[in-house]
Amino acid sequence: MTFKNRKQQGFTLVELLIVVIILGILAAVVIPQFNTAAGESKEAALASNLATVRQAIEMYKVQHDDAFPSGANNLEALTSATDIDGTINAAGLYGPYLRNSFPKNPIDATAAVSAVDPMPGAPDGNGGWIYDTGTGEFRANVANAGPSGIDYFDL
């Protein structure tokens, strides 16, 4: 009996299984790295937004006789021109301190600001931001901790 040599037409089932297993192992190693990177970028964006708004609040305070934004408009005055007394006025001499709209909290994608006096020791669970109208303190109104281990509220 003679056997004819035949050309191999494709991959064997074993070869395909080995490739699938290798791809599965690589995915198991790489995907958690992407999840950590996403969390770290959100935390960095949160820290950047906090620094920007805090700087705007301080600039407002300097130009408005050591008064923080307060009253019915709260932090709305940071995105508008104002008079010396803090009244929003398109022809005002001061501001806007934030060029674009008020930034969203990147953790929960909310731009809402809860105005309080005094600042509580923990977030109130409403999300967005929390602002102490008496001291000008501005924090993220989020309870979780970021990848760095620091609570978002304490950044």
Residue frames as a rotation matrix with the C-alpha (Angstrom) as fourth column:
MET 1
0.573 0.819 0.000 0.00
0.819 -0.573 0.000 0.00
0.000 0.000 -1.000 0.00
THR 2
-0.569 -0.764 0.305 1.28
0.769 -0.626 -0.133 3.39
0.293 0.159 0.943 -0.86
PHE 3
0.314 0.599 -0.736 0.38
0.754 -0.628 -0.190 6.73
-0.576 -0.496 -0.649 0.67
LYS 4
0.139 -0.215 0.967 0.26
0.771 -0.589 -0.242 9.82
0.622 0.779 0.084 -1.42
ASN 5
-0.694 -0.377 -0.613 1.71
0.665 -0.662 -0.346 12.99
-0.275 -0.648 0.710 0.03
ARG 6
0.281 0.809 0.516 -1.02
0.866 -0.446 0.228 15.52
0.415 0.382 -0.826 0.26
LYS 7
-0.593 -0.454 0.665 -0.60
0.218 -0.885 -0.411 19.24
0.775 -0.099 0.624 0.75
GLN 8
-0.562 0.398 -0.725 -1.70
0.776 -0.052 -0.629 20.66
-0.288 -0.916 -0.279 4.05
GLN 9
-0.181 0.621 0.762 -4.79
0.726 -0.439 0.530 22.76
0.663 0.649 -0.372 3.35
GLY 10
0.407 0.394 0.824 -5.21
-0.242 -0.824 0.513 24.67
0.881 -0.408 -0.239 6.67
PHE 11
-0.505 -0.541 0.673 -4.61
-0.759 -0.093 -0.645 24.71
0.411 -0.836 -0.363 10.37
THR 12
-0.504 0.319 -0.803 -5.38
0.388 0.914 0.119 21.79
0.772 -0.252 -0.584 12.58
LEU 13
0.586 0.806 0.084 -7.82
0.203 -0.247 0.948 22.06
0.785 -0.538 -0.308 15.44
VAL 14
0.472 -0.497 -0.728 -4.97
0.874 0.157 0.460 21.83
-0.114 -0.854 0.508 17.96
GLU 15
-0.613 -0.731 0.299 -3.12
0.770 -0.638 0.019 24.73
0.177 0.242 0.954 16.37
LEU 16
-0.183 0.644 0.743 -6.26
0.111 -0.737 0.666 26.88
0.977 0.204 0.064 16.44
LEU 17
0.767 0.477 -0.428 -6.90
0.430 0.113 0.896 26.03
0.476 -0.872 -0.119 20.09
ILE 18
-0.001 -0.858 -0.513 -3.35
0.989 -0.075 0.124 27.00
-0.145 -0.508 0.849 21.04
VAL 19
-0.709 -0.226 0.668 -3.72
0.445 -0.879 0.174 30.39
0.548 0.421 0.723 19.32
VAL 20
0.258 0.892 0.372 -7.06
0.059 -0.399 0.915 31.02
0.964 -0.215 -0.155 21.06
ILE 21
0.670 -0.066 -0.739 -5.58
0.726 0.262 0.635 30.11
0.151 -0.963 0.224 24.45
ILE 22
-0.439 -0.893 -0.099 -2.60
0.898 -0.438 -0.025 32.45
-0.021 -0.100 0.995 23.90
LEU 23
-0.524 0.323 0.788 -4.93
0.162 -0.871 0.464 35.29
0.836 0.371 0.404 22.89
GLY 24
0.596 0.786 -0.165 -7.05
0.261 0.005 0.965 34.65
0.760 -0.618 -0.202 25.99
ILE 25
0.296 -0.586 -0.754 -4.01
0.949 0.093 0.301 34.83
-0.106 -0.805 0.584 28.27
LEU 26
-0.730 -0.580 0.363 -2.86
0.638 -0.768 0.055 38.08
0.247 0.271 0.930 26.65
ALA 27
-0.112 0.780 0.615 -6.33
0.064 -0.612 0.788 39.59
0.992 0.128 0.018 27.02
ALA 28
0.700 0.379 -0.605 -6.45
0.569 0.217 0.793 38.60
0.432 -0.900 -0.063 30.69
VAL 29
-0.121 -0.835 -0.537 -3.16
0.962 -0.232 0.143 40.42
-0.244 -0.499 0.831 31.27
VAL 30
-0.818 -0.314 0.481 -3.82
0.499 -0.803 0.325 43.54
0.284 0.506 0.814 29.18
ILE 31
0.008 0.927 0.375 -7.48
0.443 -0.340 0.830 44.39
0.897 0.160 -0.413 29.94
PRO 32
0.583 0.205 -0.786 -6.94
0.812 -0.191 0.552 45.17
-0.037 -0.960 -0.278 33.65
GLN 33
-0.516 -0.820 -0.248 -4.17
0.766 -0.572 0.295 47.58
-0.383 -0.038 0.923 32.61
PHE 34
-0.654 0.352 0.669 -6.67
0.356 -0.637 0.684 49.52
0.667 0.686 0.292 30.48
ASN 35
0.446 0.864 -0.232 -9.19
0.600 -0.096 0.794 49.63
0.664 -0.494 -0.561 33.35
THR 36
0.224 -0.463 -0.858 -6.57
0.877 -0.287 0.384 51.05
-0.424 -0.839 0.342 35.70
ALA 37
-0.800 -0.551 0.238 -5.49
0.596 -0.681 0.426 53.61
-0.073 0.482 0.873 33.10
ALA 38
-0.205 0.810 0.549 -9.09
0.426 -0.432 0.795 54.77
0.881 0.397 -0.256 32.65
GLY 39
0.661 0.443 -0.605 -9.51
0.713 -0.119 0.691 55.22
0.234 -0.889 -0.394 36.41
GLU 40
-0.154 -0.819 -0.552 -6.22
0.837 -0.405 0.368 57.07
-0.525 -0.406 0.748 36.68
SER 41
-0.779 -0.115 0.617 -7.16
0.514 -0.680 0.523 59.42
0.359 0.724 0.589 33.83
LYS 42
0.286 0.934 0.215 -10.52
0.474 -0.333 0.815 60.21
0.833 -0.131 -0.538 35.47
GLU 43
0.560 -0.140 -0.817 -8.76
0.801 -0.160 0.577 60.92
-0.212 -0.977 0.023 38.76
ALA 44
-0.568 -0.820 -0.073 -6.25
0.744 -0.550 0.379 63.19
-0.351 0.161 0.922 37.01
ALA 45
-0.493 0.480 0.726 -9.06
0.435 -0.586 0.683 65.03
0.753 0.653 0.080 35.20
LEU 46
0.602 0.719 -0.348 -10.88
0.635 -0.167 0.754 65.46
0.484 -0.675 -0.557 38.52
ALA 47
0.152 -0.639 -0.754 -7.77
0.840 -0.318 0.439 66.91
-0.520 -0.701 0.488 40.17
SER 48
-0.787 -0.446 0.426 -7.27
0.615 -0.623 0.483 69.26
0.050 0.642 0.765 37.22
ASN 49
-0.071 0.856 0.512 -10.90
0.437 -0.434 0.788 70.46
0.896 0.280 -0.344 37.31
LEU 50
0.633 0.254 -0.731 -10.69
0.772 -0.138 0.621 70.99
0.057 -0.957 -0.284 41.08
ALA 51
-0.302 -0.845 -0.441 -7.51
0.798 -0.477 0.368 73.06
-0.521 -0.241 0.819 40.69
THR 52
-0.721 0.064 0.690 -9.06
0.520 -0.608 0.600 75.16
0.458 0.791 0.405 37.91
VAL 53
0.314 0.926 0.208 -12.25
0.447 -0.337 0.829 75.95
0.838 -0.168 -0.520 39.82
ARG 54
0.510 -0.183 -0.840 -10.39
0.834 -0.134 0.535 76.59
-0.211 -0.974 0.085 43.08
GLN 55
-0.635 -0.773 -0.016 -8.11
0.723 -0.602 0.339 79.03
-0.271 0.203 0.941 41.27
ALA 56
-0.453 0.559 0.695 -11.16
0.397 -0.571 0.719 80.77
0.798 0.601 0.036 39.74
ILE 57
0.610 0.680 -0.407 -12.77
0.646 -0.129 0.752 81.06
0.459 -0.721 -0.518 43.19
GLU 58
0.093 -0.667 -0.739 -9.59
0.860 -0.319 0.397 82.61
-0.501 -0.673 0.544 44.60
MET 59
-0.811 -0.367 0.456 -9.37
0.568 -0.678 0.466 85.08
0.138 0.637 0.759 41.70
TYR 60
0.071 0.924 0.376 -13.01
0.454 -0.365 0.813 86.03
0.888 0.113 -0.445 42.23
LYS 61
0.600 0.143 -0.787 -12.30
0.800 -0.098 0.592 86.56
0.007 -0.985 -0.173 45.94
VAL 62
-0.415 -0.853 -0.317 -9.32
0.809 -0.506 0.300 88.82
-0.416 -0.132 0.900 45.23
GLN 63
-0.866 0.043 0.498 -11.28
0.330 -0.700 0.633 91.00
0.376 0.713 0.592 42.80
HIS 64
0.070 0.974 0.217 -14.46
0.162 -0.226 0.961 91.19
0.984 -0.032 -0.174 44.90
ASP 65
-0.060 -0.154 0.986 -13.15
-0.756 -0.638 -0.145 92.54
0.652 -0.754 -0.078 48.21
ASP 66
-0.880 -0.446 0.165 -12.42
-0.453 0.678 -0.579 89.14
0.146 -0.584 -0.798 49.81
ALA 67
-0.007 0.932 0.363 -15.97
-0.770 0.227 -0.596 87.88
-0.638 -0.284 0.716 49.18
PHE 68
-0.852 -0.205 0.482 -16.61
0.064 0.872 0.485 84.39
-0.520 0.444 -0.730 47.81
PRO 69
-0.708 0.669 -0.225 -19.25
-0.402 -0.120 0.908 83.79
0.581 0.733 0.354 45.13
SER 70
-0.875 0.473 -0.101 -22.53
0.365 0.508 -0.780 83.30
-0.318 -0.720 -0.618 46.99
GLY 71
-0.448 0.804 -0.392 -26.22
-0.613 -0.595 -0.521 84.09
-0.651 0.007 0.759 46.91
ALA 72
0.554 0.810 0.193 -28.65
-0.381 0.453 -0.806 82.87
-0.740 0.373 0.559 44.28
ASN 73
0.727 -0.268 -0.632 -25.98
-0.638 0.077 -0.766 82.53
0.254 0.960 -0.115 41.59
ASN 74
0.772 -0.515 0.374 -23.36
0.041 0.627 0.778 80.72
-0.635 -0.585 0.505 43.70
LEU 75
-0.193 -0.964 0.182 -20.65
0.259 0.128 0.957 79.65
-0.946 0.232 0.225 41.28
GLU 76
0.511 0.442 0.737 -22.52
0.830 -0.032 -0.556 80.87
-0.222 0.897 -0.383 38.20
ALA 77
0.910 -0.186 -0.372 -20.62
-0.172 -0.983 0.071 84.13
-0.378 0.000 -0.926 38.68
LEU 78
0.013 -0.978 0.207 -17.41
-0.058 0.205 0.977 82.34
-0.998 -0.025 -0.054 37.69
THR 79
-0.390 -0.109 0.914 -18.60
0.812 0.427 0.397 81.88
-0.434 0.897 -0.078 34.09
SER 80
0.532 0.641 0.553 -19.99
0.798 -0.598 -0.074 85.41
0.283 0.481 -0.830 33.69
ALA 81
-0.539 -0.597 0.595 -18.82
0.338 -0.800 -0.496 89.00
0.772 -0.066 0.633 33.90
THR 82
0.291 0.611 -0.736 -19.64
0.926 0.012 0.376 90.60
0.239 -0.792 -0.562 37.26
ASP 83
0.497 -0.092 0.863 -19.68
-0.176 -0.984 -0.003 93.94
0.849 -0.151 -0.506 39.02
ILE 84
-0.524 -0.788 0.323 -17.64
-0.440 -0.075 -0.895 94.57
0.729 -0.611 -0.308 42.18
ASP 85
-0.265 0.498 0.826 -20.59
-0.941 0.053 -0.334 93.48
-0.210 -0.866 0.454 44.35
GLY 86
-0.807 -0.155 0.569 -20.83
-0.116 0.988 0.104 90.13
-0.579 0.018 -0.815 42.52
THR 87
0.292 0.951 -0.098 -23.91
-0.237 -0.028 -0.971 90.96
-0.927 0.307 0.217 40.43
ILE 88
-0.313 -0.339 0.887 -23.80
0.720 0.524 0.454 89.21
-0.619 0.781 0.080 37.07
ASN 89
0.579 0.381 -0.721 -23.63
-0.121 -0.834 -0.538 91.90
-0.807 0.399 -0.437 34.40
ALA 90
0.697 -0.287 0.657 -22.56
0.704 0.450 -0.550 91.42
-0.138 0.846 0.515 30.78
ALA 91
0.568 -0.485 0.665 -20.77
0.095 -0.764 -0.638 94.78
0.817 0.426 -0.388 30.95
GLY 92
0.986 -0.164 -0.039 -19.18
0.035 -0.027 0.999 93.98
-0.165 -0.986 -0.021 34.32
LEU 93
0.515 -0.855 -0.054 -15.51
-0.832 -0.484 -0.271 94.73
0.205 0.185 -0.961 34.90
TYR 94
-0.355 -0.676 0.645 -14.58
-0.843 0.529 0.091 91.37
-0.403 -0.512 -0.758 36.41
GLY 95
-0.118 0.237 0.964 -14.59
0.016 0.971 -0.237 87.85
-0.993 -0.012 -0.118 35.06
PRO 96
0.854 0.518 -0.043 -15.42
-0.450 0.778 0.438 85.50
0.261 -0.355 0.898 33.58
TYR 97
0.119 -0.821 0.559 -13.03
-0.914 0.129 0.384 83.33
-0.387 -0.557 -0.735 35.55
LEU 98
-0.308 -0.124 0.943 -13.87
0.203 0.960 0.192 80.13
-0.930 0.250 -0.270 33.69
ARG 99
-0.776 -0.095 -0.624 -13.83
-0.504 -0.502 0.703 80.58
-0.380 0.860 0.342 29.90
ASN 100
-0.690 0.544 -0.477 -16.16
-0.140 0.545 0.826 77.73
0.710 0.637 -0.300 29.06
SER 101
0.426 0.896 0.126 -19.14
-0.416 0.070 0.907 76.33
0.803 -0.439 0.403 30.91
PHE 102
0.244 -0.298 0.923 -18.71
-0.955 0.090 0.282 75.07
-0.167 -0.950 -0.263 34.44
PRO 103
-0.547 -0.556 -0.626 -16.72
-0.703 0.711 -0.017 71.80
0.455 0.430 -0.780 34.32
LYS 104
0.639 0.723 -0.262 -18.36
-0.513 0.655 0.555 68.45
0.573 -0.220 0.789 34.91
ASN 105
0.157 -0.520 0.840 -17.14
-0.809 0.421 0.412 66.10
-0.567 -0.743 -0.354 37.57
PRO 106
-0.228 -0.279 -0.933 -15.42
-0.898 0.431 0.091 63.42
0.377 0.858 -0.349 35.42
ILE 107
-0.957 -0.122 0.264 -16.26
-0.237 0.854 -0.463 60.66
-0.169 -0.505 -0.846 37.90
ASP 108
-0.411 0.877 0.250 -20.04
0.548 0.457 -0.700 60.97
-0.728 -0.151 -0.669 37.58
ALA 109
-0.732 0.010 0.681 -20.30
0.644 -0.316 0.697 63.37
0.222 0.949 0.225 34.57
THR 110
0.439 0.885 -0.153 -22.36
0.877 -0.386 0.286 65.90
0.194 -0.260 -0.946 36.56
ALA 111
-0.505 -0.585 0.634 -21.81
0.446 -0.806 -0.389 69.66
0.739 0.086 0.668 36.71
ALA 112
0.564 0.808 0.169 -24.35
0.222 -0.345 0.912 70.22
0.796 -0.477 -0.374 39.51
VAL 113
-0.635 -0.747 0.195 -23.06
0.063 -0.301 -0.952 72.15
0.770 -0.592 0.238 42.53
SER 114
0.440 0.691 -0.573 -24.48
0.697 0.139 0.704 71.66
0.566 -0.709 -0.421 46.03
ALA 115
-0.220 -0.464 0.858 -23.99
-0.195 -0.841 -0.505 74.86
0.956 -0.279 0.094 48.03
VAL 116
0.496 0.305 -0.813 -23.49
0.676 0.452 0.582 74.31
0.545 -0.838 0.018 51.77
ASP 117
-0.237 -0.617 0.750 -22.28
-0.341 -0.670 -0.659 76.20
0.910 -0.412 -0.052 54.83
PRO 118
0.096 -0.993 -0.067 -20.37
-0.829 -0.117 0.546 74.65
-0.551 0.003 -0.835 56.55
MET 119
-0.109 -0.269 -0.957 -18.67
-0.811 0.581 -0.071 71.95
0.575 0.768 -0.281 54.50
PRO 120
0.842 0.425 0.332 -19.77
-0.539 0.693 0.480 68.49
-0.026 -0.583 0.812 55.71
GLY 121
0.015 -0.882 0.471 -17.20
-0.722 0.316 0.615 65.84
-0.691 -0.349 -0.632 56.59
ALA 122
-0.616 -0.132 0.777 -18.39
0.325 0.856 0.403 63.55
-0.718 0.500 -0.484 53.80
PRO 123
-0.953 0.292 -0.085 -20.16
-0.195 -0.374 0.907 63.86
0.234 0.880 0.413 50.43
ASP 124
-0.455 0.861 0.228 -23.96
-0.654 -0.149 -0.741 64.15
-0.604 -0.487 0.631 50.51
GLY 125
-0.471 0.210 0.857 -24.50
0.345 0.938 -0.040 61.56
-0.812 0.277 -0.514 47.77
ASN 126
0.577 0.748 -0.328 -25.91
0.014 -0.411 -0.912 63.96
-0.817 0.521 -0.248 45.15
GLY 127
0.261 -0.568 0.781 -22.84
0.931 0.363 -0.047 63.76
-0.257 0.739 0.623 42.91
GLY 128
0.665 -0.075 0.743 -21.20
0.403 -0.801 -0.442 66.60
0.628 0.593 -0.503 41.02
TRP 129
-0.459 -0.844 0.279 -19.53
0.300 -0.443 -0.845 69.20
0.836 -0.304 0.456 43.22
ILE 130
0.544 0.553 -0.630 -19.97
0.810 -0.151 0.567 70.59
0.219 -0.819 -0.530 46.72
TYR 131
-0.305 -0.586 0.750 -19.17
0.418 -0.790 -0.448 74.23
0.856 0.177 0.486 47.57
ASP 132
-0.015 0.208 -0.978 -18.96
0.984 -0.173 -0.052 75.93
-0.180 -0.963 -0.202 50.96
THR 133
0.436 0.283 0.854 -20.30
0.587 -0.809 -0.031 79.47
0.682 0.515 -0.519 50.45
GLY 134
0.997 -0.032 -0.066 -18.74
0.035 -0.588 0.808 80.64
-0.065 -0.808 -0.585 53.72
THR 135
0.371 -0.927 0.047 -15.16
-0.057 0.027 0.998 79.50
-0.927 -0.373 -0.042 53.23
GLY 136
0.392 -0.177 -0.903 -14.98
-0.898 -0.286 -0.334 79.04
-0.199 0.942 -0.272 49.45
GLU 137
-0.535 -0.583 0.611 -13.97
-0.467 0.807 0.361 75.39
-0.704 -0.092 -0.704 49.87
PHE 138
0.349 0.571 -0.743 -14.72
-0.935 0.155 -0.320 73.36
-0.067 0.806 0.588 46.73
ARG 139
-0.575 -0.513 0.638 -14.70
-0.517 0.832 0.202 69.55
-0.634 -0.214 -0.743 46.56
ALA 140
-0.660 0.370 -0.654 -15.91
-0.422 0.536 0.731 66.64
0.621 0.758 -0.198 44.49
ASN 141
-0.116 0.732 0.671 -19.22
-0.972 0.054 -0.228 65.35
-0.203 -0.679 0.706 45.86
VAL 142
0.442 0.128 -0.888 -18.27
-0.495 0.860 -0.122 61.70
0.748 0.494 0.443 45.31
ALA 143
0.738 -0.002 0.675 -17.70
-0.655 0.240 0.717 59.07
-0.163 -0.971 0.175 48.01
ASN 144
0.950 -0.309 0.040 -15.42
0.311 0.932 -0.188 56.52
0.021 0.191 0.981 46.33
ALA 145
0.319 -0.926 -0.204 -11.64
-0.197 -0.275 0.941 56.32
-0.927 -0.260 -0.271 46.35
GLY 146
0.720 -0.131 -0.682 -9.59
-0.694 -0.133 -0.707 56.58
0.002 0.982 -0.187 43.17
PRO 147
0.776 -0.470 -0.422 -6.80
0.210 0.822 -0.529 54.29
0.595 0.322 0.736 41.94
SER 148
-0.188 -0.892 0.411 -4.34
-0.231 -0.367 -0.901 56.26
0.955 -0.264 -0.137 44.08
GLY 149
-0.355 0.140 -0.925 -6.28
0.788 0.576 -0.215 55.24
0.503 -0.805 -0.314 47.20
ILE 150
-0.964 0.049 -0.261 -7.30
0.103 -0.838 -0.536 58.84
-0.245 -0.543 0.803 48.02
ASP 151
-0.086 0.995 0.051 -11.02
0.792 0.099 -0.602 59.55
-0.604 -0.011 -0.797 48.37
TYR 152
-0.258 0.070 0.964 -12.30
0.822 -0.508 0.257 61.78
0.508 0.858 0.073 45.58
PHE 153
0.775 0.630 0.048 -13.89
0.481 -0.639 0.600 64.00
0.409 -0.442 -0.798 48.26
ASP 154
0.701 -0.555 -0.448 -10.43
0.353 -0.276 0.894 64.61
-0.620 -0.785 0.002 49.80
LEU 155
0.043 -0.706 0.707 -8.59
0.998 -0.007 -0.068 65.59
0.053 0.708 0.704 46.60
